[in-house]
Amino acid sequence: MTAEVPEGHPSAALLRSFVGALVRDHPARLAWVVCVQVVTALTQGIGLLLLVPMLEVAGVTGGGGGSGAKGAAPFLAPARSAFHALGLQLDLTTLLITYVVLVALAASLGAYQSIRLARYRLEFVDGQRGRLYRAIARAEWRHLLGLRQSDLLTALTVDVNWVSQGTLAALNLMVSALLITVQVIVALRISPVTTLLALGTGGILTGLVWPLVVRSRRLGRELLANNRGVLASVTGFFDGLKLAKAHGLEDGHLNSFERAMRSSRRSQIAFAKASAAANAVQLSVTALVLAVLVEVAVVHLHMSLAELLVLAFIFTRLVPQLTSAQSSVQNLAQALPAFEELAHVIADCEGAAEDTALAPQVSTGPSPLRPLRLPLADAIRLEAVSFSYGTGSGPETEVLHDITLTMPARRTTALAGPSGSGKTTLADLVLGLLVPTSGSITVDGAALSGDHLARWRESIAMVPQEAFLFHDTLRANLLWACPAAGDADLWEALEQASAKNFVQRLPYGLDTVVGDRGGRLSGGERQRIALARALLRRPHLLVLDEATNSLDAANEDVILQALGLLHGEMTILLISHEPATIRHADQIVTLEHGHIASLRHEAVRPHPMSRGRPR
């Protein structure tokens, strides 16, 4: 679950939001991971404490009376008591065996804990990505039109990747904090004065490197913006690649991409400098502190040699852990802006969610191709429908005004008019992609909202002007619209779309790969595949939005013949400004400036190319 983060959130509150989301995702699993880590840290701490009596038993004492008790071996008495309570004899062999067992146990627990942490991080990040994906998929079409596609791609890829790194840093920081805490407790048991002096110096060191941590967050925000620019440049380049090459404009795209890459590179180098400076300061000061502590322990506190060796060993182990913790803090600070941006995009899209839930794919008969649908037996009716696009600033732009229209079932309605007259917007309203600003739309008397809208989506199919095909086989592209279809259904749809013959001539038939966006097929072939894919859904309403405008006369005639065979079989909404394309429609609606300029009804008659009488 992602917390909603307001713009300009303070660092501490943003960190709390991130940690809160991390904890709320799977609290029981995280609690278990923490428990395992606590046991691991305690096991390591006990092993460290055993080093002192081990060295004392081995005769490594030296120095004065020690810091913990009178005599040369202040740790032997409590260790002997503990071992006797367990029924063990305190000698060097027993101590060595116990130490090896503790180290092996800590190593095993550490390996298990690392796997659990990795799984937790991946599940958390995948959960954020999945929530964002669902939010985008379920957002209103009108809202998505106002977003830049490359920004959504950045959120799904770059932002999520940074959140993943930030999650890793946060979990590693938790591990380091537990290990450091246990080792500090052990050090306090050996020499409170020396350890407190080290802790005080560590606080000063934190103050020295904190400005670099703050800078890391600012650099993270800059890097996020630069990465967004890089992806926008790449997306624009691929979208316009053919046109850029045809016009010889590759250099302009290259220059734009290189500028974006330079900005991103500068931010990454600046972060690397900040990290390197923080590490250099920390290592230098830590070495100085270690030297001072040895001087104090030996000269002033007269610490025994065994205690001094173990304390030095502990402090030596603390140095890389402190360095790791400092790096984790910087990485987390750099990742927080990405989490903030990701939370904004999710909240933005979820706030614009459609008033519908996707209807379940439930079979209502023997055919798997007929899920739960909203029937269309009478007509689609628009009553005083108006629609305006919000511009974000200033007055809204009204695209349609006071449209009252009836589209009879199993008839062909054509929308004509010049570009910008509102034809596509009206079709989007009928499809349920847009919601009228005022007025109502009903299908057989049922309003398009809530569950009715979800069921209506299962009852329609659309063929746009630019047929979109995946870089996959023809079979996969067709099954995308109806995964339950069998080969017989595929060939039937291809025949209805006048595509069967050319598909049979392809080298691998249905298993032929069509290339990116269907680039290995001609424009007419792509449109016929798109029509077959739409027909595979066996829709109650088929919408064709300028689907033949970019085709030559021969391919357009093939598509029109296929539509002629469907006349009277299903309800068709045909959008075009070409008179030849709409001449056989049952009614022709001409739009001008968002109004109905004319409405012409043709006599009910069999279509010249239809299979029989209209039903």
N, C-alpha and C positions, 0 to 999 in steps of 0.2 A: 504494500500500500504506500502511495506517495503522498506526502503532506503538501498542502497548498502553501506556496511561499510567496508572499507579496513582494512587489518590486522594491528594491532597495532594502531588503531585509538585513538587519545587523548580523555580523559574523557569528556571534554567539547563538542568536536565535536560529540562524540558518543551520548551524551545526546541530542544534537540538532537533530541528525538523528532520535532518538527515538521519541522526541516530535514532530518533523516534520511529521513522519509517523502517529502518533496519531492524529494530527490535520488534515492531509490530508484525513484520512479515511472517515469521515463524517463531514466536516467543519460546515455545517449549523446546524446539531444536537448539535455539541459541543458548537457552539455560543449560541444556545438557552439554553443549560445547564448552561453556564457561566452567561447569563443574569438572569436566575432564581436565581442562587447563589448570584449574586450581589444584587438583590432585597431582598433576604433572609438576607444577611449580613446587608444591610441598615436598614431593619426592626428591626433587633436585636439591631443595633446601636441606633436607635431612642428610642427603649424601654429602653436601658441603660441610655440615656440622661434624660428620664422622671423620673428616680429614684431620681435624685437630687432635682428637684422641689417637687416631691412627699414627700420626707423626710422633705424638708423645710416647706411645707404646714402643715405637721404633727407636726412641731415644733422642729424637730431635726436639730438644727443649731450648737450652741456651738462654741467655738474657737473664733478667731479674725474675721477680716473683710472678710476673704476668699481670694481667688486668682483670682477671675474673675471680681469683681466689688466691689464698696464700699457698706457697709452694710452687714447684716447678711444673706441675701438671694439673691445672685447674679444671680441665674437661674430663679427666679420667674418672673421677668419682661419680658424676651423673651418668656417664656412659656405662660404667660398670653396673650401676643400679638398674639401668634400663635393660641391659643384656641379661642380668640375673633374673629379672622379672619374666623374661622370655625363656628362661631355662638354658641360656647360652653362656659359655665361658668367654670372658673378655680377653682375647689375645690377638696378635697381629693377623693370623690366618682367618679367624672369624670376622675381624673388621674388614679385611680385604674382600672376603666372599660377600659380606653384606653390602659393601660399597659397590661391587660389580653388579649384584642383583638390583640394587636401587638404580644404578645408571641404566641398566638394561630395561627395567620397568619404566623409567622416565622416558627413555628413547622410544619404547613401544607406544606408550601413551601419547607422546609427541607426534609420532607418525599417524596414529589414529585421529588425533585432534586436527592435524593438518588436512587430512582427507575430509573430515567433517566440515572444516572451515571452507575448503574449496567448494564442496557441494552447497553449503549455505550461501556462499557468495554467488555462485552460478544461478541458483534458484531465485535468489533475490533479484539479480540483474535481469534474468529472463522474465521474472514477474513484472518488472517495470516496463520492459520492452513489450511484453504481451498486453499490458494495460494500455500503453500508448497506442499500439496497433488497433486494439478494440475501440479505443476512443476515436481514432481517426475513421475507422470503418463505420462507426455508428453515428458520426456527426452529421448534421444537416448538410446537404449538398450546397446550399446557399452559403453556409459558413466556410466550407472547404474552398469555394471559389475565391474567397478573399485571402487565402493563404498561399504562400509561395511553396511550390512542391519541393524545392531543394531544401527549404527550412525543415520540412517534415522529414526528409531523408536524413538531414543532419541530426535531428533529434533521435531518429531510429538507429543511427549508426554511430556517429561521432560522440554525441552526448551520452548515449548508453555506454559506449566504451570508456569514457571518462568516469562515469558513475561506477563502472566495474572496477577501475583502478582505485577510485576513492573508497569503495567498499573493501577492497583488499587492504588498503592502507589502514582503514578503521579497525578491521579485524586483527591485523598485525600489531597495531597500536595496543589493542586490548591484550594480546598475548605478551607483548613486551612489558606492559604495565604490570601484569601479574608476576612475571619473572623478576622484574626489577624490585618489586615490593618484597618478594620472598627473600631475595638476596640481600636487600637492605636490612631486613629483619635479622638474618643470620649475622651480618656485619655488626649490627647493634649488639647482638649477644656477645660478640668477641670483643668489640671496643666501641662503646657508645660515643666517647668523645671524638674519636677519629671519624666515625661514620657521620655524626652530626656536622662536623666540619666539612665533610665531603658533600653532604646534602645542601648545606648553605652555599657552598661554591657552585653546586649544580643549579641552584636558584639564580645565582648571578649569571651563570652561563646561559640559562633560558632567556633571561632578559636581554643578553647580547644578541642572540640569534632570532628573537621574536620579530623584529622588524623585517627580517628576511622571510618569515612565515607569512606576515601580512602582505608582503610584496608578492609572494607566490599566489595568493588569491587574486590579486589584481592581474597578474600575468595569466592566470587561468581564464579570467574573463576575456582578456585580449585574445588569447589563443582560441577560445571558443568562437569569438566573432570572426577571426581570421579563417578558421576551419570552415565556418559557414560560407564565407566568401569563396573559398576554394571549391567547395561542393557545388555552389551556385554556378561558378564558372565552368566546371566540368559538365554539369547538367545542360547548361545552355549550349555548350560546344557540341555535345552528342545530339541534342534536339535539332540543331541547325547544321549538322556536319555536311550533309549533301549540298545544301545551299551555299555554305561557306566555301566548299571546294569548287562548286560551279562558278562562284563569283571571285575566286582567288583571294578570299578573305581569311585564310588560315593564320596569317601573321598576326592579325588583330586578336584572334582567339588565343594564340600562343602568348602574346604580350600580356593579355589580361590574366591568363593562368599563371604566368611567371611572376606578375606583381602580387597575386594572391599567395603564391608559394613563398615569396620573399617575406611577406608580412608574417606568415605562419612560422617561418624559420626563425625570424628575429625573436618572436615570442618564446619559441622553444629554447633558443640559445640563452636568452635572458633568464629563463627558469633554470637552465643547467648551471649558469653562473651563480645564481642565488643558492642553489643546492651545494655547489662546490665550495662557495664561501662559508656557508654554514658548517659543512663538514670540516673544513680546515680550521675554523675557529674552535669548534668543539674538540677536535683531536689535540690541538695545541694546548688549550686550556686544561684538558683532561690530563695530558702528560705532566704539565706543571703541578696540577693538584696532586697527582699520584706521587710525585717526588717530594712535595711538601709533607704529605701524609706519612710517608716512610720516615722522613726526618723526625716528625713529631712523635710517631709511634716508638721509634728506637731510642731517640735521645731523651725525650721528655717523659714518655709513659712507660719506658722500660719493658716493652711488650716481649713476650717469649718468642723464640724463633718459630715455633710451630704455629702460633697464632698469627705472627707476621706473614708467614708464607701463605697461610689460608686466606688472610685478609687481602694480601696482594693478588692472590688467585681470583678472589671474588671481584675485586675492583677491575682486574684485567678482563674478566668476563662481562662486567657491566659496561665497559667502554663500547664494544660493538652493539650491545643492546640499546644503549643510549643513542648511538649513531643511527641505528635502525628506527628507533622511535622518533627521532628528529626528522628523518627522511619521510616516515609515515605521516607525520604532522604536516610537512610541506606538501606531500602528494595529496593528502586529504584537502588541504586548503586550496590547492589548484583545481581539484575535482568538484568542489562545492558549487561554483558557478554553473557547471554542467547539470548538476542535480537541480539547481534552482530553475534553469531553463527548461529542463525536462518536466519538472512539476508544473510550470506555467503552461506548457503545450498540452499536457494531459488535462489539467483543469479547464483550459480553454475549450478543448474539444469535447470533454465530458459535459461542460456547461451548455454546449450546443447540440446535445444528443437529440436524435429524432424521437418523436412521441410514438415509438413502436418498439416491439421486440420481434426479432426474426421468428417467423412461424416454423415449427418443427416439420421436418420432412416426413410426414406420415402418409402412408399409402391409404387411399380410399377405395381401392378396387384392385383388380387383378394386375393392372399395369403398374410397374414401379416408376413410370414416368409421370404419374399424376398425383403430386403431393396435395396437401390441403390448400385450396385456392378460393379466391373470391369469385363467384360465378358472374358471367356477363351474358345475360339472356335478353335484356331489354336495350339499355342504352347507357352511355356515359353522358352526364349532364353537367354543364357549367352554368351557374346562376350568378350573374352580376359580378364576375370574377375580375379583380384588379390585382396587379402585382407591381411592387417597387423594389429596386435594389438599393440598399443602404450604401452610401458612399463613404461613410465614416466621418465625414465633415461636410457641413452644409446640407441642403435639402436632398431628399431621396429622389432617385431617378425612376419615374413611373414608366414601366415597359408595356404593360397591358392595362386597359381601362374598360370596365363595365362590359366584359365579354359574357354573353349569354349564348350557349351553343349546345346542341344535342348531337351526339354521335351514335347512330343506331348500331346495334349489334349486327355482326356479319355483313357490314357494309364498309365500303372504302370511303374515308373522308380525307380530302386533300387540303393542306394548308399552303396557300400561295401568297406571294407578296415580295416586295424588294427586301434586300438585306437590311437587318435592323428593324424590321416591322414587328417582331415579337413571335415569330413562328416557333423557334426552338424553345423559347421560354414557355409558350403555351403547351408544347409537347412535354416539357419537364414537369409542368404542373399536372398534366394528365398521368404521367408516370409516377407521380408522388414524390419526385425529387425535390420539388419546391412546394411551399405552402402559400396559398393566396394571401395577399395583404388584406383583402376583403372578398366577400362572396363565398361560394361553396362549390365543391365538386363531389358528385355522387356517382356510384356505380350500381346500377339497379336499385337505386334509392339508398344505398349504404354510403355514408361519408367516409372519405379517405383519411382515416386517423386511427391510431392505436392498432389493435389487432387486425382491423380491416385493411389498413395500409400494408401490414406485413403479408397478409394473404394476397393482396393485390399484386405485390412485387413478385409473388410466385406465379402469377397469372399472365405476365407480360413478357415481351422480348423486344429488344431494340437493335437496330443496325445503324450505326453512325456513319457519317460521311467518310471518316478515316477508319477503315477496318483495322482493329488491333488484334494481332496474332502473337502468341508466345513463341519464343525460340524453342520449338518442340515439334513433335510429329503432328500430322493432321488429326490423328486419332485423339491425342491429348488435348488439342485445341477444341475439338468438338465436345469431348467429354467434360470439359470445364463447365459447360452450360448444363449438363445433365449427367453426372457421374454414373448413374445406374443404367445408362443406355447400353444396349448390346449392338453387335455389328449390324444386325438387320435394321435396327433403328437408325444407325448412322447412315447406311446406304439409302434408306428411305428419305431421310432429310436431305441428303446430297442430291437425290433425284428430284425432289421438290424444288431445290434451288438451282436446277440445271447445272449441277457441278459433278454429277456422277461420272460422265464420260471422261472428263479431263483428269479426274482423280484416278480412274482405272488405268490411264495411260502413264501415270507417274511411275518412276522406277520401283518404288516400294509401296505404292498404293497408299493406304491409310497410314502406313508407318514412315512416310516420307517426311523428313524434317524441313520445315518451311522457312527457316532462317529467322533472324531477329526482325520482329515486326512483320513477318511474312515476306521478307525481302526477296526470297527465291521464287515467289509467285508474281504474276502480273497483277495490275490493279483490278482488272475484272475478275480474275481468279480469287483474289483476296476477298472481294465483295461477295462473291457467290459462297465462299466458305463461311463468311460472317453471316450470310443469310441462312445457310444450312444450320449453323450453330444456333441461331435464333429459333428456327423452326423445330429443332430438336426438343425444345422446351414445350412444344405443342401449346403455344400461348393462346389465351383468349383475345389478347390485343397485341398486334405487331406494329411497331413504330419504326418508320424508315426516315431518318433525318438527313435529307440531301444525299441519300445513299448512292445515287447514280450521277451526281453532278460532275464528278471528276473523271467519268468514264467516257470512252469514245462511243460513237453511235452503235457499233456492233455489240460491244459489251453491255451498253445500256439496254439494248433491245433484248438481250438474253435475260437480264434481270427482270425487265418488264414482262416478258413472257412467263417467267416463273411466278411473278405476282399475279398475272392473269389466271394462272391455274388455281391460285388460292382465293380468287374472288368468290365471295359467298360462303367460303369455308371458315373464315375467321374475320374478326374486326381488324381493319387496317387503318392506320393513321399515316398518311404519306405527306412528307414535307418537301416542297420543291418550288422553285420559281420558274421552272421550264414547263411551258404549256403542253409539250408532247408527253411529258412524264405523268401528268395528272389528268389527261383527257378522258380516261375511262373511269374516273372516280364517281361514286354515287352522289357525292356533294362536294362542292369546291368552295372553301372559305378563303376569301382574300383579305389579308390584313394590311393596314396602312397606319403607321405611327401608333401601334398598339390598339387600334380600333378595328372592328369588322367593317370593311368597306363594302363588301358584297358577299352574298351567300346564294349560291346557285345549286339547286337540286336537279339532278338528272332523273329521268324516268327509270323506275326499277326494271332492269333488263339483264339478261344473261350477258356476262362479259364476253367479248369476242374470243378470248382464249380460255374461258373458264370450262370446267368439266361438266357443268350442268346448270340447272336453274339455281339462282340464289335462294338460300333457305331463310 
